[in-house]
Amino acid sequence: MDAGLAVPLLNALDAGADPALALRSAPIDYPALLRRSEFRNETYHRILLHRDEAREVRLICWQPGQSSSLHSHGAADCAFRVLRGSAEELNLHTGWQRHHADVISATPQHEVHQVMCTGEPLVTLHIYQRPLPVDQPSLSESAHVLVVGGGLSGVASALRLLQRGGRGLRVTLVDAGPHLFRGVAYGAAEAAHLLNTPAGCMSLDPEDSDAFVRFAVEHGHACTARSLLPRRLYGDYLAACVSQAVVSCPGKLRIVQGSAVDLEQARGAWRLSLEDGRVLAAENVVLATGHLPPSLPAACAAVAHDARFVRDPWEPGALDRVAAAQRVLVVGSGLTALDVLASLAQRGHQGSVLTVSQSGRWPASHLPSDACVDPLPLDLEAAPRSAEGLAQWLGIKLSEARQHGRPWQAVMQALRPHISALWAALDASEQRHFLRTYLGTWNKLRHRAPHELSDTRRKWEARGWLKTLAGTVRAVRPMPSGLEVELETATGVVARHFDRVVLCTGAATDVHQVRTGLWRNLVRRGLVERDAEGLGIITDASGGVITAHPSPQASESEVSRAVDESRRQLKEAPARSGGSTLGGLYAVGGMLRPVIFESTSAPDIVRQADVMAQALTAHHQAYVEVSPQH
């Protein structure tokens, strides 16, 4: 130990200074500390300067790319000062910050943070009010998993891996931002945006269904398990779950901020390339990127780069550019369109709004949050194994519920846990028939809107602010005074002028439609295979990625055979601990639609993440248990 270098700090602490003030005011010999610095290639290096029962002083030396895991110092206060280089710090309360030389950062008790070196070699001086439990950071030889995606799919995957993987597992979550741990769905949400799944189904813990309800009550929301709560609140819940897991789980979680653009396999490891040139390596990769970006309709190609055309309503500030009196066309009449309308109303928008979609129909409504619905038994053994038969069977069940004074929503709620099994029971031709004949109706019934928002939408229509049209957009052309839109309806083609056009057609599902970024390169390398209907990619029942053919031009029969094999696996062992034909590559989220069909809501994703984590960690159990480190 170099206790002499720490004496000024210790004297300042003895005089009553807190760690941050001691770093700011103590007469420290910084040149001597820098001469003491020493770097290591395998991991960052911690040099002990002083340690007693009440405090600890360390010099930490970082090479570019080296990082601590997310960690808490419990009841101890700590602070560090940058002596050389610059540090990237993630604090779960305040977000990402960059600290240049001589900047001091303080971490209060129980807060969770991470420090990373992204540029030139970094040297930092740290004070801890209590000594650390270990002398060195986590071993780089431990098993490593890259989770690509920082929204719900990525968070659920990372947490279940940490909970199942033991101390020998390191998880690196790669997030493109700006909504860490929340994704677009919960990070870009505004006060008016509500969940469309009851709170009692939104827990991240499959064994504790009331976890989110308790969190909501603790944060001032009077609610029940049936309540449809603000999406922002769920984002806060996800971040809180990460913080809790960091403290309680033996595995280690690191966050890397950046956009993944390519993936390849070499020498038994996966190499993930980021947009800024960094390359991350691991034995396993989980693709948890959430929804694909919406496809640009051909009719909108002429205005793709026009500021008056809002291609992505979730882009920060996208709707702020819509003036209060402007005429707006909303393309789509699903849940995204309802959220856009709520955002416009919240901003005091007074101009006329027209929504257009092929059906001209809005999602059906959830029951009111205070409605009490008894469990509804369904005889699933009697469910037909054909698209037509299933449609008729479901129609009968809905009618029977009404005849007995039961809400039809109770049928859909009872059906929910069995959707994947019913889908898997259909062969490829019957699935295709269902998609082409009944998908629109199914989506209206299954993906329901909050009752309060449906009521509000009807009020908007009654006062003339909102009109809904069944039709299609044939063309959008830029004009000096706005955007000219050709609309085709049952009565013919009409041209209308709008000040803004907002695209709300929903996320893409066909990976072949993605022209840039990670998914384009996954397809190009033959690492993922599109299913015949463009619902997602082909995986086994645990989310392990299967490539039926190395070319994206695989025939429909080849793809169908691979989907049939996945379906067979799901029937025989829905939660098997298997791998995939591409060892170590898994997917969680919407890309699993070909096998699971309904795979985008929180309950679906949590189940997927649990099955994936069980499969992935099964072969890592031989790693030696080590002391908790960061």
C-alpha positions as CSV (number, residue, x, y, z in Angstrom):
1,M,0.0,0.0,0.0
2,D,1.0,3.6,-0.6
3,A,-0.5,5.1,2.5
4,G,1.5,8.3,2.3
5,L,-0.2,9.3,-0.9
6,A,-3.6,9.0,0.9
7,V,-2.7,10.9,4.0
8,P,-4.2,14.3,2.9
9,L,-7.4,12.6,2.0
10,L,-7.6,10.8,5.4
11,N,-6.9,14.1,7.2
12,A,-9.7,15.8,5.4
13,L,-12.1,12.9,6.2
14,D,-11.0,13.1,9.9
15,A,-11.8,16.8,9.8
16,G,-15.4,16.0,8.9
17,A,-15.3,16.4,5.1
18,D,-17.4,14.0,3.0
19,P,-15.6,12.0,0.2
20,A,-16.4,14.5,-2.5
21,L,-15.3,17.5,-0.4
22,A,-12.1,15.7,0.6
23,L,-11.2,15.1,-3.1
24,R,-11.9,18.7,-3.8
25,S,-10.0,20.4,-0.9
26,A,-7.2,18.0,0.2
27,P,-3.6,18.9,-0.9
28,I,-3.1,15.8,-3.0
29,D,0.2,15.0,-4.8
30,Y,-1.4,14.2,-8.2
31,P,1.9,13.8,-10.2
32,A,3.0,11.2,-7.7
33,L,-0.4,9.4,-8.0
34,L,-0.1,9.4,-11.8
35,R,3.4,8.0,-11.6
36,R,2.0,5.2,-9.5
37,S,-0.6,4.3,-12.1
38,E,-0.3,0.8,-13.8
39,F,-2.5,-0.6,-16.5
40,R,-3.5,-4.2,-17.4
41,N,-4.9,-5.5,-20.6
42,E,-7.3,-8.1,-19.2
43,T,-9.3,-5.8,-16.9
44,Y,-9.1,-2.5,-15.2
45,H,-6.5,-2.4,-12.3
46,R,-7.3,-1.2,-8.7
47,I,-4.3,-0.1,-6.6
48,L,-4.9,0.0,-2.9
49,L,-3.5,3.2,-1.2
50,H,-5.2,2.8,2.2
51,R,-7.7,0.6,3.9
52,D,-9.0,0.4,7.5
53,E,-12.3,-0.6,9.1
54,A,-14.0,2.7,8.2
55,R,-12.7,3.7,4.8
56,E,-10.7,2.9,1.7
57,V,-8.7,4.8,-0.9
58,R,-7.9,3.4,-4.3
59,L,-6.3,4.5,-7.5
60,I,-8.0,2.8,-10.5
61,C,-6.4,2.6,-13.9
62,W,-8.5,1.8,-17.0
63,Q,-7.6,0.9,-20.6
64,P,-10.0,2.0,-23.4
65,G,-13.1,-0.2,-23.3
66,Q,-12.6,-1.4,-19.7
67,S,-15.6,-0.9,-17.4
68,S,-16.9,-1.8,-14.0
69,S,-20.2,-3.6,-13.8
70,L,-23.3,-1.9,-12.5
71,H,-22.8,-1.9,-8.7
72,S,-23.9,-0.3,-5.4
73,H,-21.8,0.5,-2.4
74,G,-24.6,-0.2,0.0
75,A,-24.7,2.1,3.0
76,A,-21.3,3.6,2.1
77,D,-20.8,7.0,0.5
78,C,-18.2,7.1,-2.2
79,A,-16.7,9.6,-4.7
80,F,-14.0,9.6,-7.4
81,R,-11.9,12.2,-9.1
82,V,-10.7,12.0,-12.7
83,L,-6.9,12.4,-12.7
84,R,-6.3,11.6,-16.4
85,G,-8.5,11.0,-19.4
86,S,-12.2,11.1,-19.3
87,A,-14.8,8.7,-17.7
88,E,-18.2,7.7,-18.8
89,E,-20.4,7.2,-15.8
90,L,-23.9,5.7,-15.8
91,N,-26.0,6.4,-12.7
92,L,-29.4,4.7,-12.6
93,H,-30.9,7.9,-11.1
94,T,-29.2,10.5,-13.3
95,G,-28.3,8.7,-16.5
96,W,-25.1,8.9,-18.5
97,Q,-22.5,11.6,-17.8
98,R,-19.0,12.3,-19.1
99,H,-16.3,13.4,-16.6
100,H,-13.1,15.1,-17.8
101,A,-9.9,15.6,-15.9
102,D,-10.4,17.1,-12.4
103,V,-14.1,16.5,-12.3
104,I,-15.4,14.9,-9.1
105,S,-18.4,12.5,-9.1
106,A,-20.2,11.4,-5.9
107,T,-22.4,8.3,-5.5
108,P,-24.6,8.5,-2.5
109,Q,-25.6,5.5,-0.4
110,H,-27.4,2.6,-2.2
111,E,-27.3,4.3,-5.6
112,V,-26.2,2.1,-8.5
113,H,-23.6,3.2,-11.0
114,Q,-21.0,2.0,-13.6
115,V,-17.8,3.6,-14.7
116,M,-16.3,3.1,-18.2
117,C,-13.2,4.2,-20.1
118,T,-14.1,4.9,-23.8
119,G,-11.2,7.1,-24.9
120,E,-7.6,7.4,-23.9
121,P,-6.3,5.5,-20.8
122,L,-8.1,6.7,-17.7
123,V,-6.9,7.2,-14.1
124,T,-9.4,7.8,-11.3
125,L,-8.9,8.3,-7.5
126,H,-11.7,6.8,-5.3
127,I,-12.7,7.2,-1.7
128,Y,-15.1,4.7,0.0
129,Q,-16.5,5.4,3.5
130,R,-16.4,1.6,4.0
131,P,-13.8,-0.8,2.6
132,L,-14.7,-2.8,-0.5
133,P,-15.3,-6.6,0.0
134,V,-12.8,-7.7,-2.7
135,D,-9.5,-6.6,-4.1
136,Q,-10.0,-7.1,-7.8
137,P,-12.7,-6.7,-10.4
138,S,-14.7,-9.5,-12.0
139,L,-12.8,-12.2,-13.9
140,S,-12.7,-11.8,-17.7
141,E,-12.7,-15.5,-18.1
142,S,-16.2,-16.0,-16.7
143,A,-19.0,-16.8,-19.1
144,H,-20.2,-13.8,-21.1
145,V,-23.5,-13.0,-22.8
146,L,-24.3,-10.0,-25.0
147,V,-27.9,-8.8,-24.9
148,V,-28.6,-6.5,-27.8
149,G,-31.5,-4.1,-26.8
150,G,-32.2,-1.9,-23.8
151,G,-36.0,-2.1,-23.7
152,L,-38.4,-4.6,-22.1
153,S,-37.0,-7.6,-24.1
154,G,-33.4,-6.7,-23.3
155,V,-34.1,-6.0,-19.6
156,A,-36.2,-9.2,-19.1
157,S,-33.5,-11.2,-20.8
158,A,-30.7,-9.7,-18.8
159,L,-32.4,-10.1,-15.5
160,R,-33.4,-13.7,-16.0
161,L,-29.9,-14.5,-17.1
162,L,-28.5,-12.9,-14.0
163,Q,-31.0,-14.7,-11.8
164,R,-30.3,-18.1,-13.4
165,G,-26.6,-17.8,-14.3
166,G,-24.8,-17.6,-11.0
167,R,-21.6,-15.8,-10.1
168,G,-19.7,-17.1,-13.1
169,L,-21.9,-15.1,-15.6
170,R,-21.3,-11.7,-17.0
171,V,-24.0,-10.0,-19.0
172,T,-23.4,-7.0,-21.2
173,L,-26.5,-5.1,-22.3
174,V,-26.0,-3.1,-25.5
175,D,-28.4,-0.1,-25.7
176,A,-28.7,2.4,-28.5
177,G,-30.6,4.8,-26.2
178,P,-31.9,7.3,-25.4
179,H,-34.4,5.4,-23.2
180,L,-32.2,3.0,-21.1
181,F,-34.1,0.1,-19.6
182,R,-37.3,1.6,-20.9
183,G,-37.1,1.3,-24.7
184,V,-39.3,3.4,-26.9
185,A,-42.6,1.9,-25.6
186,Y,-42.0,3.2,-22.0
187,G,-39.3,5.8,-22.4
188,A,-41.0,7.9,-25.1
189,A,-44.4,7.6,-23.5
190,E,-46.1,10.7,-22.3
191,A,-48.4,11.3,-19.4
192,A,-51.5,10.4,-21.4
193,H,-50.2,7.1,-22.6
194,L,-51.5,4.0,-20.8
195,L,-50.6,0.4,-20.8
196,N,-53.0,-1.9,-22.6
197,T,-52.3,-4.9,-20.4
198,P,-53.6,-5.0,-16.8
199,A,-51.1,-4.3,-14.1
200,G,-51.5,-7.8,-12.6
201,C,-50.0,-9.2,-15.8
202,M,-47.0,-6.9,-16.0
203,S,-44.6,-8.3,-13.4
204,L,-41.0,-9.1,-14.5
205,D,-41.0,-12.0,-12.1
206,P,-42.9,-15.0,-13.3
207,E,-43.2,-16.2,-9.7
208,D,-44.5,-12.9,-8.3
209,S,-47.5,-11.6,-10.4
210,D,-48.2,-8.8,-8.0
211,A,-44.7,-7.1,-8.2
212,F,-45.7,-4.3,-10.5
213,V,-49.0,-3.7,-8.6
214,R,-47.0,-3.3,-5.4
215,F,-44.5,-0.9,-7.1
216,A,-47.4,1.2,-8.4
217,V,-49.0,1.4,-5.0
218,E,-45.7,2.3,-3.3
219,H,-45.4,5.2,-5.9
220,G,-48.8,6.7,-5.1
221,H,-51.1,5.0,-7.6
222,A,-54.4,3.6,-6.2
223,C,-54.8,0.6,-8.4
224,T,-55.8,-3.1,-8.6
225,A,-54.5,-6.0,-10.7
226,R,-56.9,-4.9,-13.5
227,S,-55.8,-1.3,-13.7
228,L,-54.2,0.0,-16.9
229,L,-51.5,2.3,-15.6
230,P,-49.3,4.9,-17.2
231,R,-46.6,3.6,-19.4
232,R,-44.1,5.9,-17.9
233,L,-44.6,4.3,-14.5
234,Y,-43.8,0.9,-16.1
235,G,-40.6,2.3,-17.4
236,D,-39.7,3.4,-13.8
237,Y,-40.5,-0.1,-12.7
238,L,-38.1,-1.7,-15.2
239,A,-35.3,0.6,-14.1
240,A,-36.1,-0.3,-10.4
241,C,-35.9,-4.0,-11.3
242,V,-32.5,-3.6,-12.8
243,S,-31.3,-1.7,-9.7
244,Q,-32.6,-4.5,-7.4
245,A,-31.1,-7.3,-9.5
246,V,-27.7,-5.6,-9.6
247,V,-27.7,-5.6,-5.7
248,S,-29.2,-9.1,-5.2
249,C,-27.9,-11.2,-8.1
250,P,-24.5,-12.9,-8.1
251,G,-23.9,-12.4,-11.8
252,K,-22.6,-9.1,-13.2
253,L,-24.3,-6.6,-15.5
254,R,-22.5,-4.1,-17.7
255,I,-24.1,-1.5,-20.0
256,V,-22.6,-0.4,-23.3
257,Q,-24.2,2.6,-25.0
258,G,-24.1,2.2,-28.8
259,S,-25.9,1.0,-31.9
260,A,-25.1,-2.6,-33.0
261,V,-24.7,-2.8,-36.8
262,D,-23.2,-6.3,-37.5
263,L,-22.6,-9.7,-36.0
264,E,-20.4,-12.6,-37.1
265,Q,-19.1,-15.8,-35.6
266,A,-15.3,-16.5,-35.5
267,R,-13.2,-19.0,-33.5
268,G,-16.1,-20.1,-31.4
269,A,-17.1,-16.6,-30.3
270,W,-19.6,-14.0,-31.5
271,R,-18.3,-10.6,-32.5
272,L,-20.7,-7.7,-32.3
273,S,-19.7,-4.5,-34.2
274,L,-21.0,-1.2,-33.0
275,E,-21.6,1.9,-35.2
276,D,-18.7,3.7,-33.6
277,G,-16.2,1.0,-34.5
278,R,-16.1,-0.9,-31.2
279,V,-16.3,-4.7,-31.3
280,L,-17.7,-6.7,-28.4
281,A,-17.0,-10.5,-28.1
282,A,-19.0,-13.2,-26.2
283,E,-19.9,-16.8,-26.3
284,N,-23.6,-16.1,-26.5
285,V,-25.7,-13.3,-28.0
286,V,-29.4,-12.6,-27.3
287,L,-31.2,-10.5,-30.0
288,A,-33.7,-8.4,-28.0
289,T,-34.0,-5.4,-30.2
290,G,-37.7,-4.9,-29.9
291,H,-39.8,-3.9,-32.9
292,L,-38.4,-3.4,-36.3
293,P,-38.8,0.2,-37.6
294,P,-42.0,0.8,-39.6
295,S,-41.7,0.2,-43.3
296,L,-42.1,3.3,-45.5
297,P,-45.1,2.8,-47.7
298,A,-44.4,3.3,-51.4
299,A,-47.1,5.9,-51.5
300,C,-45.1,8.1,-49.1
301,A,-41.7,7.8,-50.9
302,A,-41.9,11.3,-52.3
303,V,-42.1,12.8,-48.8
304,A,-39.8,10.5,-47.0
305,H,-37.4,13.3,-46.1
306,D,-40.0,16.1,-45.9
307,A,-40.2,17.7,-42.4
308,R,-44.0,17.8,-42.7
309,F,-44.1,14.0,-42.9
310,V,-43.7,12.3,-39.5
311,R,-42.4,8.8,-40.2
312,D,-41.7,7.9,-36.6
313,P,-44.1,9.5,-34.1
314,W,-41.9,8.2,-31.2
315,E,-38.8,10.1,-32.3
316,P,-38.1,12.7,-29.6
317,G,-39.9,16.0,-30.5
318,A,-41.7,14.5,-33.5
319,L,-45.1,15.8,-32.5
320,D,-43.8,19.1,-31.1
321,R,-43.5,20.3,-34.6
322,V,-47.3,20.0,-35.2
323,A,-48.8,23.4,-34.8
324,A,-52.1,23.7,-32.8
325,A,-54.3,24.7,-35.8
326,Q,-52.7,22.4,-38.5
327,R,-54.7,19.8,-40.4
328,V,-53.3,16.4,-39.7
329,L,-53.7,13.1,-41.4
330,V,-52.9,10.0,-39.3
331,V,-52.3,6.9,-41.3
332,G,-53.4,3.9,-39.3
333,S,-56.1,3.3,-36.6
334,G,-54.4,1.1,-34.1
335,L,-52.9,1.6,-30.7
336,T,-50.1,3.8,-32.0
337,A,-52.6,6.1,-33.7
338,L,-54.6,6.4,-30.4
339,D,-51.4,7.4,-28.6
340,V,-50.7,10.0,-31.2
341,L,-54.2,11.5,-30.8
342,A,-53.8,11.6,-27.0
343,S,-50.4,13.4,-27.5
344,L,-51.9,15.9,-29.8
345,A,-54.9,16.6,-27.5
346,Q,-52.5,17.0,-24.6
347,R,-50.7,19.6,-26.5
348,G,-53.9,21.5,-27.1
349,H,-54.2,20.7,-30.8
350,Q,-57.3,22.3,-32.3
351,G,-56.9,21.6,-36.0
352,S,-58.9,18.9,-37.7
353,V,-57.6,15.3,-37.6
354,L,-58.4,12.6,-40.1
355,T,-57.4,9.0,-39.6
356,V,-57.4,6.5,-42.5
357,S,-56.9,2.8,-42.4
358,Q,-58.0,-0.1,-44.6
359,S,-60.7,-1.2,-42.1
360,G,-61.5,2.2,-40.7
361,R,-62.0,0.5,-37.4
362,W,-60.4,1.2,-34.0
363,P,-59.2,-1.4,-31.5
364,A,-61.9,-2.8,-29.2
365,S,-61.9,-1.6,-25.7
366,H,-60.7,-3.2,-22.5
367,L,-63.2,-3.4,-19.6
368,P,-63.1,-0.5,-17.1
369,S,-60.4,-1.0,-14.6
370,D,-62.9,-1.4,-11.7
371,A,-64.8,-4.2,-13.5
372,C,-64.9,-7.5,-11.7
373,V,-64.7,-10.5,-14.1
374,D,-64.9,-14.1,-12.8
375,P,-62.6,-16.7,-14.4
376,L,-64.1,-18.1,-17.6
377,P,-63.5,-21.8,-18.3
378,L,-62.7,-22.8,-21.9
379,D,-62.6,-26.3,-23.2
380,L,-59.5,-26.0,-25.3
381,E,-59.5,-29.7,-26.2
382,A,-62.6,-29.0,-28.3
383,A,-60.9,-26.1,-30.2
384,P,-60.7,-27.0,-33.9
385,R,-57.4,-27.3,-35.8
386,S,-58.3,-25.2,-38.7
387,A,-58.5,-21.4,-39.3
388,E,-62.2,-21.5,-40.2
389,G,-63.0,-23.8,-37.4
390,L,-61.1,-21.7,-34.8
391,A,-62.9,-18.5,-36.1
392,Q,-66.3,-20.1,-35.7
393,W,-65.4,-21.6,-32.3
394,L,-64.3,-18.3,-31.0
395,G,-67.4,-16.5,-32.4
396,I,-69.6,-19.0,-30.6
397,K,-67.7,-18.5,-27.3
398,L,-68.1,-14.7,-27.6
399,S,-71.8,-15.1,-28.3
400,E,-72.3,-17.5,-25.4
401,A,-70.6,-15.0,-23.0
402,R,-73.0,-12.2,-24.1
403,Q,-76.0,-14.5,-23.7
404,H,-75.0,-15.3,-20.2
405,G,-74.4,-11.7,-19.3
406,R,-70.6,-12.0,-19.3
407,P,-68.3,-9.5,-21.1
408,W,-66.8,-10.8,-24.3
409,Q,-63.4,-9.6,-23.1
410,A,-63.5,-12.4,-20.5
411,V,-63.3,-14.9,-23.4
412,M,-60.2,-13.2,-24.8
413,Q,-58.6,-13.0,-21.3
414,A,-59.2,-16.8,-20.8
415,L,-57.8,-17.5,-24.2
416,R,-54.6,-15.6,-23.7
417,P,-52.4,-18.2,-22.0
418,H,-53.3,-20.7,-24.7
419,I,-52.7,-18.7,-27.9
420,S,-49.3,-20.2,-28.7
421,A,-50.6,-23.7,-28.4
422,L,-53.6,-23.0,-30.6
423,W,-51.4,-21.4,-33.2
424,A,-48.9,-24.3,-33.1
425,A,-51.7,-26.8,-33.7
426,L,-52.4,-25.2,-37.1
427,D,-50.4,-26.4,-40.0
428,A,-48.6,-23.9,-42.3
429,S,-51.5,-23.6,-44.8
430,E,-54.1,-23.0,-42.0
431,Q,-51.8,-20.4,-40.4
432,R,-51.6,-18.7,-43.8
433,H,-55.3,-18.7,-44.2
434,F,-55.8,-17.3,-40.7
435,L,-53.4,-14.4,-41.3
436,R,-55.0,-13.5,-44.7
437,T,-58.6,-13.8,-43.6
438,Y,-58.9,-13.1,-39.9
439,L,-55.8,-11.2,-38.7
440,G,-57.4,-7.7,-38.8
441,T,-60.4,-8.9,-36.7
442,W,-58.1,-10.8,-34.4
443,N,-55.9,-7.7,-33.8
444,K,-58.9,-5.5,-33.0
445,L,-60.2,-8.0,-30.3
446,R,-56.8,-9.1,-28.9
447,H,-54.9,-5.9,-28.8
448,R,-57.4,-3.7,-27.0
449,A,-57.3,-0.1,-26.1
450,P,-57.7,1.3,-22.5
451,H,-61.3,1.9,-21.8
452,E,-60.7,5.5,-20.8
453,L,-58.9,6.3,-24.1
454,S,-61.7,4.6,-26.2
455,D,-64.2,6.8,-24.4
456,T,-62.1,9.9,-25.1
457,R,-61.7,9.0,-28.7
458,R,-65.5,8.8,-29.1
459,K,-65.8,12.3,-27.5
460,W,-63.3,13.7,-30.0
461,E,-65.4,12.2,-32.8
462,A,-68.6,13.6,-31.3
463,R,-67.3,17.2,-31.2
464,G,-65.9,16.9,-34.8
465,W,-62.2,17.1,-34.0
466,L,-61.6,13.6,-35.2
467,K,-62.9,11.7,-38.3
468,T,-62.1,8.2,-39.3
469,L,-62.1,6.9,-42.9
470,A,-61.8,3.4,-44.3
471,G,-59.5,3.6,-47.3
472,T,-55.9,3.6,-48.4
473,V,-53.3,6.2,-49.2
474,R,-52.4,6.1,-52.9
475,A,-49.9,8.9,-53.0
476,V,-48.5,11.8,-50.9
477,R,-47.0,14.7,-52.8
478,P,-45.2,17.8,-51.4
479,M,-46.8,21.1,-52.2
480,P,-45.8,24.7,-51.2
481,S,-48.8,25.0,-49.0
482,G,-48.7,21.5,-47.4
483,L,-49.0,17.9,-48.5
484,E,-51.4,16.6,-51.1
485,V,-52.7,13.2,-50.3
486,E,-54.6,10.9,-52.7
487,L,-57.1,8.7,-50.7
488,E,-58.9,5.8,-52.2
489,T,-62.1,4.8,-50.6
490,A,-65.2,2.7,-51.5
491,T,-66.6,5.7,-53.4
492,G,-63.5,6.5,-55.4
493,V,-60.3,8.5,-55.3
494,V,-60.2,11.9,-53.7
495,A,-57.3,14.4,-53.2
496,R,-57.1,16.1,-49.8
497,H,-54.6,18.7,-48.4
498,F,-53.0,18.4,-45.0
499,D,-50.3,20.3,-43.1
500,R,-48.9,17.2,-41.5
501,V,-49.0,13.4,-42.2
502,V,-48.2,11.1,-39.3
503,L,-47.4,7.5,-40.1
504,C,-48.9,5.0,-37.5
505,T,-48.9,1.8,-39.5
506,G,-47.1,-0.2,-36.8
507,A,-43.8,-1.9,-36.7
508,A,-42.5,-4.0,-39.5
509,T,-42.1,-7.8,-39.0
510,D,-40.4,-8.9,-42.3
511,V,-36.6,-8.8,-41.7
512,H,-36.1,-8.6,-45.5
513,Q,-37.7,-5.1,-45.5
514,V,-34.9,-3.7,-43.2
515,R,-32.4,-1.8,-45.4
516,T,-29.8,-0.8,-42.8
517,G,-28.3,-1.8,-39.5
518,L,-28.0,-5.0,-37.6
519,W,-31.0,-6.9,-39.0
520,R,-30.0,-6.2,-42.6
521,N,-26.5,-7.7,-41.9
522,L,-28.0,-10.7,-40.0
523,V,-30.0,-11.5,-43.1
524,R,-27.1,-10.8,-45.4
525,R,-24.8,-13.2,-43.5
526,G,-27.5,-15.9,-43.4
527,L,-27.6,-15.9,-39.6
528,V,-31.3,-15.5,-39.4
529,E,-34.0,-16.9,-41.6
530,R,-37.3,-15.1,-42.5
531,D,-40.4,-17.3,-42.1
532,A,-42.6,-17.8,-45.1
533,E,-45.2,-15.2,-44.0
534,G,-42.8,-12.5,-42.9
535,L,-43.9,-12.7,-39.2
536,G,-40.3,-12.8,-37.9
537,I,-37.4,-15.3,-37.9
538,I,-37.2,-19.1,-37.4
539,T,-36.3,-20.2,-33.9
540,D,-36.7,-23.2,-31.7
541,A,-39.0,-23.2,-28.6
542,S,-36.3,-21.7,-26.4
543,G,-35.6,-18.8,-28.8
544,G,-32.5,-20.4,-30.2
545,V,-32.0,-19.1,-33.8
546,I,-32.4,-21.7,-36.6
547,T,-31.1,-21.1,-40.1
548,A,-32.9,-23.3,-42.5
549,H,-30.9,-22.2,-45.5
550,P,-27.8,-19.9,-45.8
551,S,-29.4,-17.8,-48.4
552,P,-32.2,-15.2,-47.9
553,Q,-33.7,-16.6,-51.1
554,A,-34.7,-19.9,-49.5
555,S,-37.8,-21.5,-51.1
556,E,-41.1,-21.4,-49.3
557,S,-41.0,-25.2,-48.9
558,E,-37.6,-25.0,-47.2
559,V,-38.8,-22.3,-44.8
560,S,-42.0,-24.2,-44.1
561,R,-40.1,-27.3,-43.2
562,A,-38.0,-25.3,-40.7
563,V,-41.1,-23.7,-39.2
564,D,-42.8,-27.1,-38.9
565,E,-39.8,-28.4,-37.0
566,S,-39.9,-25.5,-34.6
567,R,-43.6,-26.1,-34.1
568,R,-43.0,-29.8,-33.4
569,Q,-40.4,-28.8,-30.7
570,L,-42.9,-26.4,-29.1
571,K,-45.6,-29.1,-28.9
572,E,-43.2,-31.7,-27.5
573,A,-41.3,-29.6,-25.0
574,P,-42.5,-26.0,-24.6
575,A,-39.8,-25.1,-22.0
576,R,-37.0,-27.4,-23.1
577,S,-33.4,-26.6,-22.3
578,G,-32.1,-26.8,-25.8
579,G,-29.8,-25.0,-28.0
580,S,-30.0,-23.9,-31.6
581,T,-28.4,-24.8,-34.9
582,L,-26.4,-21.5,-34.5
583,G,-24.8,-22.2,-31.1
584,G,-25.2,-19.4,-28.7
585,L,-27.5,-17.1,-30.7
586,Y,-30.9,-16.5,-29.3
587,A,-33.8,-14.1,-29.8
588,V,-36.5,-12.7,-27.5
589,G,-39.4,-10.5,-28.5
590,G,-41.5,-9.9,-31.6
591,M,-39.2,-11.9,-33.9
592,L,-40.6,-15.1,-32.3
593,R,-44.0,-14.7,-33.9
594,P,-43.6,-17.6,-36.4
595,V,-43.6,-20.1,-33.5
596,I,-45.4,-18.2,-30.7
597,F,-47.6,-15.8,-32.7
598,E,-48.4,-13.5,-29.8
599,S,-44.9,-12.5,-28.7
600,T,-44.9,-8.7,-28.1
601,S,-46.8,-8.0,-24.8
602,A,-45.0,-8.0,-21.4
603,P,-46.3,-11.3,-20.2
604,D,-45.3,-13.0,-23.5
605,I,-41.8,-11.5,-23.4
606,V,-41.2,-12.3,-19.7
607,R,-42.0,-16.0,-20.4
608,Q,-39.8,-16.0,-23.5
609,A,-36.9,-14.5,-21.5
610,D,-37.3,-17.1,-18.8
611,V,-37.2,-20.1,-21.2
612,M,-34.3,-18.6,-23.1
613,A,-32.3,-18.0,-19.9
614,Q,-33.0,-21.5,-18.7
615,A,-31.7,-22.9,-22.0
616,L,-28.7,-20.6,-22.3
617,T,-27.4,-21.0,-18.8
618,A,-27.8,-24.8,-18.6
619,H,-24.2,-25.4,-19.9
620,H,-22.6,-22.6,-17.8
621,Q,-23.3,-24.3,-14.4
622,A,-19.8,-25.7,-14.2
623,Y,-18.2,-22.3,-13.7
624,V,-16.6,-21.9,-10.3
625,E,-18.5,-19.8,-7.8
626,V,-16.4,-16.7,-6.8
627,S,-16.9,-13.9,-4.4
628,P,-19.2,-11.0,-5.4
629,Q,-17.1,-8.4,-7.3
630,H,-17.5,-5.4,-9.5
